[in-house]
Amino acid sequence: MSFGKFGKIGYVSETKVANFVKYLEEGKIMATRCEKCGKLYFPPRADCPDDLSMEMTWEELSGRCKLLTYTMANFAPTGFQDDLPYIIALAQCEEGVKVYSLLSKDIKTDEIHIGMDLRLAPLRFPNGRITYELEKV
Amino acid sequence: MDVAIVGVGQTPFSRGCGISIRELCFEAFRDALEDINLTPKEIDASVICSAPEYDQQRSPAGLISEYLGLTPKPTFYAESICSSSSTGVKVGYSFIKSKLHDIVAVIGFQKMSEISSAEVQERMGRGADIQWESPFGTMMPAGYAMFAHAHMQKYGTTEEQLAKIKVKSGKYSLLNPLAMYRRAVTLEECLKARVIASPLKMFDCCANADGASCVIMTSEEKAKKITDTPVWVAGIGAASDTLSTTSRANLAGLDCAVEAGKQAYKMAHIEPKDVDVAEVHDCFTIAEMMAYENLGFCKPGEGGKLIDESQTYIGGKIPVNVDGGLLSKGHPIGATGGSQIRTIVLQLQGRAGKTQVDGAEVGLVHNIGGIGLYGNVTILRR
């Protein structure tokens, strides 16, 4: 399983956490937990820098999170221009980790406020690629 | 043994300079050697600084060293994106302090017009974590815009307060002949400008530019033979933070700047209140406001009040970016740190003309790479 289909545009195809995409296809957003020190990582990591362990377990996130900060982008890098404007957001998951993603287009601009409840969910593109986004609860 | 800066130089910053990178570097180098008793042949080593993704030339240090007549002396390449030439100054300091070299030229450059706008757009998208953040279409203004919203939420900072930082920049830009934009702007113009990444609007953002800077550093012994007005490197701090936004502990400030500042203050045996004039990395207005707080010019959350009270103008508590800053000068990535150091050196030598801060003894340079990725603080003393 390649990681190459992750995101609207991807820059990384080979990674030890490529199974993240397989889980995403199944509707699950997975983090990794270091078996040695117990630290939870999202985005998932294959290697723990705290104890140099490579023993990790996949663990599903609930998807429940709160908005930490955001911006509505009116300019975009190559390949993203057709989607403008879009809202990039950082959210805090209830498990303590943070997630960087886009806010769903369903959320109206005047509804956005820091601290609002959001749900992290998989999103499929018509061309078969896959990602996750932050949806309205 | 102390380390001195004996000469500083800079080209005009412009959009589409019409000359090559070697020629840009030559002009900054020539400017730095003007009025000091030093010839190129006496320089022991050079440190060349740029962000390579904007260069056509592979390994530009060799090219620049040759064109400036510095071969066969060793040349090195330093990179920390927007703070590359501050990193170069740290490398130069280490060379001199270790007595490996006595006289070092640090040359920073960027010709951002060397690649097409489409190529710039493509590279901008890869400035974030390419595995987990770039696939969402992020770029530099979006990163700082997210800091701005967090700062506004946490401290009640307003868009007007951010705009006031650009108004200050515009005022001083009129006095800097090397600045790309030499134009005063009103608060209303700033607030009505088109939104780039909310809440940041056009005038909250600096612009890409072409330009070069040069800083000549020497040992204490050599400095006295080269100039009557050496400026001393009193403190140097450097730190890093995570590239990924998800791993940042602080969303309303740059922890790498706080850490680099602490190191530099400690080394210089001074406190923030002892700084007479400062250059901070205002790639965006919010970046300057966070710098006020991160460097201890005011308490966290009081950056808005500091600009409301005009305390960062000449005559205020701590004049900041009185050369117009990146917001007006433009931001030729690899040249920026050297340009900031040049401004402070001229201030401490009493050569800053109409923007001279009377009696400036201690100056500070805050130069950030990326979205708070690399923090560099340099303290200079007359």
Interface residues (C-beta under 8 A of the other chain):
Chain A: F3 F6 G7 K8 I9 G10 Y11 V12 T15 F42 P43 L68 T69 Y70 T71 M72 A73 N74 F75 A76 P77 T78 G79 F80 D83 Y86 I88 L90 V97 K98 V99 Y100 S101 L102 I114 T131
Chain B: A118 Q121 E122 M124 G125 R126 I130 Q131 W132 E133 S134 P135 F136 G137 T138 M139 P141 A142 A145 M146 F147 A148 H149 A150 Q153 R194 V195 I196 A197 S198 P199 L200 S244 T245 T246 S247 L251
